[in-house]
Amino acid sequence: MNGTSPQDPAGPAGASAAPGPAAHQSSAGTPAAGGPAAGGGSPGGGSPGGASGTPGQSPAKTPPKKKKKGRSFWKELPILIVVALLLTLVIKTYAIQAFYIPSGSMQNTLAIGDRVLVNKVVYDTRSIHRGDIIVFSGDGSWNPETPPASNNFIARFGASVASMFGFARDQNDYIKRVIGLPGDHVACCDAEGRVTVNGVALNEQSFLYPGNSPSDNRFSVTVPAGSLWVMGDHRDVSWDSRGHRVGYPGGGSIPESAVVGRAFITIWPFSQWHVLNIPSTFQQTAISRAPASQAAASPAGQAAAVADAGVPVRASAPVAPLAAGFAGALPLTLLQRKARTVMRRRRARR
């Protein structure tokens, strides 16, 4: 009676004895002796010393299946770059392009080294206005020996692609201010030395280069139908319509079809940032468009070698279109990722 029975959890026999028939019987009859300490196992029959036999620890569970991860962002990055480049090409070709100003013909409105953004779609929604600062191609007019490039939708896109790989043709693009529209009579100078449009004097002091007169040479022209008369703001050095009157198709004017777009803002350097508005002098109600002139342009075959047609502006690095391209590509890429995830979940539920 003083010995310890196999049912006593505190006795050495209960602590060390291997499970046997007596132990199983006792466990069935005495619940207190059937714990892990007496039999070395759980009611579920775990092995002695196993993880499932440790007091307070739940039995091991089957690990959940790992969800299949979606495609990594880094795998999506090439798609993002391709979409961004395509959007950049579209924006640069048909919407907005940056140009670098290499000369002083538009000072002080535009300084050497400035970069401007040119809106290529504005004239699809409104007509060209007097006072607009435009970029245009001189091919066929100020550079008569170079035929104009095709203005076809696909041809323009092809030219943009070629320019990205260094195969673009030389561009003869210029930037000037529109003074006269088709049919306008533009002359200089009146009794006070001012340029007149349809007999109305222009007050140009707000944008003319300081110390310049409106024009040092006299002229009187009627702008041909479908053409524009353009001049630089730095009149003393600007090689504009005045310098292309003799020996050039159009008598110095440029065709409306040659217009690339309207320069609407200076974006670089930041200290020169400003919007290129139309000066108020061009908004005088007395300046009314004259009937379109039926006068023919000078024949294209007129001789006269082009010694100098001014300094063309240069297309700048497509930073703005590229930024817009990436800004548009990112949400598109995220949307297609989301759509692919939704489709994958739907397939998994089937």
Beta strands, then each sheet from edge to edge (+ up, - down):
strand 1: 96-100
strand 2: 115-119
strand 3: 133-137
strand 4: 173-180
strand 5: 185-188
strand 6: 195-197
strand 7: 200-201
strand 8: 219-222
strand 9: 227-231
strand 10: 254-255
strand 11: 259-268
strand 12: 274-275
strand 13: 314-315
sheet 1: 10+ 9- 4+ 3- 11+ 2- 1+ 13-
sheet 2: 10+ 9- 4+ 3- 11+ 12-
sheet 3: 7+ 6- 5+ 8-
end
